[in-house]
Amino acid sequence: MKIIRSKTYYLLCALPTVVSLVSGYLNNSIFEILCAVSVLLFLIIQFSLSSYLENETNTESKQRRPVSFFVLIPTIPIITAGILLLFSPDLTAGNQSYLAISMSVVLLVCQILRFISIWKDDSLAGRLLRLTVAATMSAPLSLGITLLLYLTTAEEAAVLSCMTTVIFSSLAFLVMANIIMVSYCEYKGTIKSIRTISKAIKERKLIFTRVSILKDAFFVAGKGILSIISISFFMFVNALYSAGTGIARFIAVQMHSQEKDKQVTSYRYVGIIISISSICYVLYSVRLFFGGKTGDYDMYVALVIALYTFVEFGINIKEAIKLRKSKALEAKALRAVRFSSTLICFVLTQTAIMSFANEGDNSFSNALSGVVFGGLAALVGIYVILDSISHKKKLQFQQ
């Protein structure tokens, strides 16, 4: 572990980092400064983590203290830097940029050499420090690639460098989050830690479902505020639909503690809420055929909406696969709520993206999408109602 805590290594990394800070100051570039600050914070985490783990070497894994969430702090400046590039592309292609590129290369080489030096260290400290060093590489990589983009393709540099920085910083965040996860799972491997957490989620499924309800409430509030700010009745309608699915999800969650007869009744209520909400959504969409407008969205807002939709779609598909064999009414109700909500999200995504991608009038296509997906969601609700009637008859026959 002497190599890990070598003062020479930290001095070699500190020098180009300070130079990058000065270069950012001379360039009036917040981006360069944030990247340099991120490197400094990562170096502090490396030193602190190595010291901490060395002190815990002789302690049994179950008795070792978890790693603090402070290890995520170094990723915050670089994530912020990537986002700022969209709104204030303040980098210039001067001599200082070439200097900053050189310093980022030096930093990257130092991290690669450090990574190689601890490659064969199979101790707990060595394994976690390898992850930290890998995360540290995100800052010099983002800085160097971004400056090169500004020097070569100035017109598209803002978007490309933003994507590059956000990707690298997100990977760094995931790596550091993995360290925290492993530490809270008695320092098991990543795969074993994921299995431990997955098992805990299954055992506390109800808690996580209630957290999902809070998530629905958050997005309802967010869509409501956004509809007021943008004066968009279309967004307000989507907020109302989210509120309806949130109520349906709440009813579905309560089914686990109910008797069979009441479960069937609650199951029917879920179908009724989905049907009514979807039919109202279809009626609003029909209005768009006759001159109604859905509103325009900024490109970045639209991309955020699209990203959320695809994430939600992925989560819903995963839950559907996991519960595909479950015939419990609660599971069927939750599947119906998730599916109908995802269908409506597709309408919102299409409307948001087309508002900036196509400068013409998109009312017809948005209306058609709303009618089709809203109609499918209504069919889901009707199916739940009919299924509840079937379960009711079976229950009466058994009695």
N, C-alpha and C positions, 0 to 999 in steps of 0.2 A: 504493500500500500504506500510505499515511499514515493513511487512514481505518481500515484494519484494525488498526493498532497505536495507535490514539488512546487517550491516557491518560484522556480524558474519558469514553469509553465504559466503560472498566474501573471507573472511579470510580462512574459511574451504576449499574453492575451490582452493585458491591460494597456500596453503601449498602442497598438493599432486601434483599440477601442477609444482611447482618449483622442487620438488623431481624427477618428471618425466624428467624435463630438465636436471638435474644433472645425472640421470641414462642414458639418451641418450648420454650425453657427455662422461661418463665413458665407455659406450658400443660402442662409435664411431658410433652411429646409428642416421643418419639423419632423419629416419622415426619417431623415438620417439620424437626427438626435434620438428619436424614439427607438430606432434599431440599435443604436449604441447603448442606450439605457437598458434595453432588453438583454444585450450581451452581458453587461455588468451585473445585472440581477441574476442571470443564469450562472455566472461565475461564482457569485456569492452562494447560490443554492448548491452548486457543486462542492464548494469548500465545506459548507455547513452540513450537507448530507453525508459527505465522507467522514467528517468528524463524528457526527451523530451515530452513523452505522458502525464505526470502529469501536465506539464506546459500548455498542449493543452486541458486539461480536460474541461474547461469552454468555449472552443471555439466551434462554430458550425462545424459539419463535413465538410461542403463545404468550410470552411475558414481555415481548418487545412492544414498545409504544408505537402507535401508528404515526405515519408521516403527516406533518401539518399541511393544511390546505394552502399555506403560504407558498408552496412550491409552484402553484399556478400563477403567482404574481408576475414572473418574468414574461409570460405569454401575453399579458394584457397590453403592454406598450406596442408590441409588434402587430397585434390584432387591430389596435386603434390606428396604427400607422397605415395599414392596408385600407381601412374604411375611409380615412381622411384623404387618401389619394383620389377618391371619387369626387370629393367636393373642393379640394384645394391642391391641385397638381403643382406644387411649388418647387419642383426640382429643375435645375438648369444644367445645361451641358457645358460647363466651364472646366478649367483645369482642376478645380477642387473635386469635381466629380471623378476624374481619372484617379486622383489621389485616394478618394473614398473607395473606389473599386479595388485599388491595390490593397488597401487596408482590409477590405472584406475578404479578399483572397487569402491574405496572411492569417486572418482569424479562422477561416475555413480550414486551411492547412493545419493550423494548431489543433483544431478540434478533431480532425481526421487522425493526426498523429497520436493524440491522446486516446482516441477510441481504439486505435491499433494496440497501444501500449497496455490496455486493460482487457484486450479481447479474450485472453486465456484465463482471466481471473474469474473463477467460478464461485467466489464468495458472494454473500448477499450484497455487500457494498459494491463489489465489482459489477454485478448484474444491474443494479439500480443506477449506478453511475454511468454505465454504458447508455442507458436510456436517456439520462439527463444530458449527456454529451450530444447524443443524436438530436435531442430537442433544441440544444443550443445552436446547432448548425442552421436552424431555420432563419435566424437573424442575419448572419452574414450572407447566406444564400439570397434572401429577399432583398437585401440592400444591393448586392452586386448585380443581380439580374435586373432589378428595377432601374438602376443607374445606366446599365447597358441599353435597356429599352429606350430610355429618354435620350440617349446619345445617338441611337440608330433609327428608331421609329417614333418620332415625337408625337405624331398625330394619334396613334393608337396606344401610346405608352400608358396613359392613365388607366384605361380599362384592363390592359394586359398585366400591368404591374400590380394592380389591385387584386386581380384573380390570383396571380402568383403569390403575393404576400399573404392573402387570406388562406390559401391552400396550405402553405408552409406553416403559418402560425396555428392553423387548426390542427394540423398533424402534431405540432409541438404540444398543443393543449391536450390532445388525446394521450400523448405519451406521458405527460406529467400526471394526468388524471389516472392513468394506468398505475403509476407508482403509488398514488394514494389508495387506489382500490386494492392493490396487492398488500399494502401495509395494513389495511383494515381487515384483510382476510388471512391474518396470521402469517403474512409473507409467503404465501403459496405462489405458485406460478400463475401467469395471466389466465391460462385456460381453466385451471382449477378455481381461481378466484371468480371467474365469470360463472362457472357452474355453481359455486357457493351462493352467489348473488341471485342467480336464476332460481335456485331452490328456495331462497328466502322470499323471493317475489311470489312464487307459487304458493308458499305457505301463508303469505299475507296478501293474497290476491285482492281481498275486499278493500284493504287499505289503499292499494295502488289504484283501484277502480275509483275510490272516492277522491284520490288526488286527480284523477282524470276528470272528474266532475268539476273540481276547482279550476282545472285547465280550461274547460268549456266556459266557465263563468268569466275567466280572464279574457278569453277571445271574444266573448259577447260584448264585454265592456270595451275592449279595444276596437272592435268593429263599430260599436255605437259612437265612440269618440271620433273615430276616423270619418264616419258618415256626417257628423256635425261639422268637423273641420273642413271636409271637402264638399259639404252641402250635397251629398250623394244619397238620394233615396234608395238607390239600388244597394248600396252598402248597408243601409239601415234594414232593408228587407233580409239581407243575408244574416245580419245580427239577430233579427227576430227568429229566423229559421234555426240558428245555432242555439238560441234560447229554448226553442221547442225540443230540439234533440237533447239538450242538457236536462230538461225536465223528464224526458223519456228515459234517459240513462239513469237518472236518480230513482225513478220507479223500478227500473230493472234491477238496480243494486239492492233495493229493499226486498226483492223476491226471495232471497236466500233464507230469510228467517220466517217466511210465511207458510201457511198450510197449503196443501195442493190446490184446494178450491180457490183460495185467494191469489195463489200464483197465476192461475189461469185468467182470473179477472185482471190482474196487473199486466199480464202479457197482452191482453186485449187492449188495455189502455195505451200501452206502448204503440201498438199498431194504429190505434185511432189518432194519437198525437202525430205520428209520422205521416199518416194519410192526410190529415187536415193541414199540417204545415206544408206538405208537398203540393197539395192542390192549390193552396193560397199562392205558393211560389209559381206554379204554372199560370194561374190567373194574372199574376203580375207580369210574367214573361209575355203573355199574349198581348198585354197593353203595349209592349214595345213594337209590335207589328204596326201600330197605328200612330207612330210618331213619338213614342216615349224615348228617353235617353238614359243611358246607364252611367254616364260620366267618364272623365278621362283620368288616367293615373300616370304618375311619373314612372320612368323606366325602372328605377331602383325599387320603388314601392311595389310595382308589378312583379319584379323578380323575387322579392321577399315573399309575396303572396303565393307565387308559383312554387317556391322552395318549400314553404309550409305545407302546401297541398300534397306535394310528392312525398314529403316525410310522413304526413298523416296517412297517405295511401299505403306506403310501405308498412307502417305500423298496423293498419287495418288488415292488410293481407297476411301479415305474420300472425295476428290474433285469429284470423279466420282459419288459417292452416292449423294452428294449435288447438282450436276448439271445433274443428270440422267433424270430429267423431262424437262430440258431446250432444246428447239429445235433451239435456236439461233446459227447461224453459228460460231460465235466467241467461244461459249462454246464447240461446237462440235470439232472445230479445236484444242482448248486447250486440250480437252480430248484425242484426237488422238496423240498429241505431248507427253503428259504425258505417255500414254500407250506404245507407241513405245520406249520411253526412258527407261521405266521400264523393258521392254523385253530385251534390250541390257545390262542393268545393271545385269540381272541374269547371262548372259554369263560371264561377268567380275568377278562376285562373285564366280561362279563355278571354273573358271580358277585359281583365286587367292587361294582359299581354297585347291584345289587339288594339287597345286604346292608344298605345304608343308605336306599335309595329305597323299599323295601318291608319293613315291619316284620314281616310274616308269615313263614311257613316257605316258603323258596324251594328246598327240596331237590329237588322233582320237576322244576321247570324247569331247575335247574342240572344235574341228572342227564341230562335229555333233551338239553340242549345238549352236554354232554360226550360222550354216546353218538353224536349226529349228527356233530359236528365231529371227534371222535376217529375215528369210522368213516370219514369222508371222508379224513382224514390216513392211515389204514391203507390205503385204496384207492390213495392216491398211492404208498405204499411197495410195494404189490403190483404196481402198474403198472410201477414201476422194475424190479422183479424179472423180470417177464415180458418187458419190453423188453430187459433184459440177456441173457435166454435167446435172444431173437431175434437180438441182435447176435452172440452166441456162435456160433449156427448159421451166420450169414452169414460169420463169420470162418473157421470150419471149412470151409465150402464154397469160399471163396477160396483156401484153402491146398491 
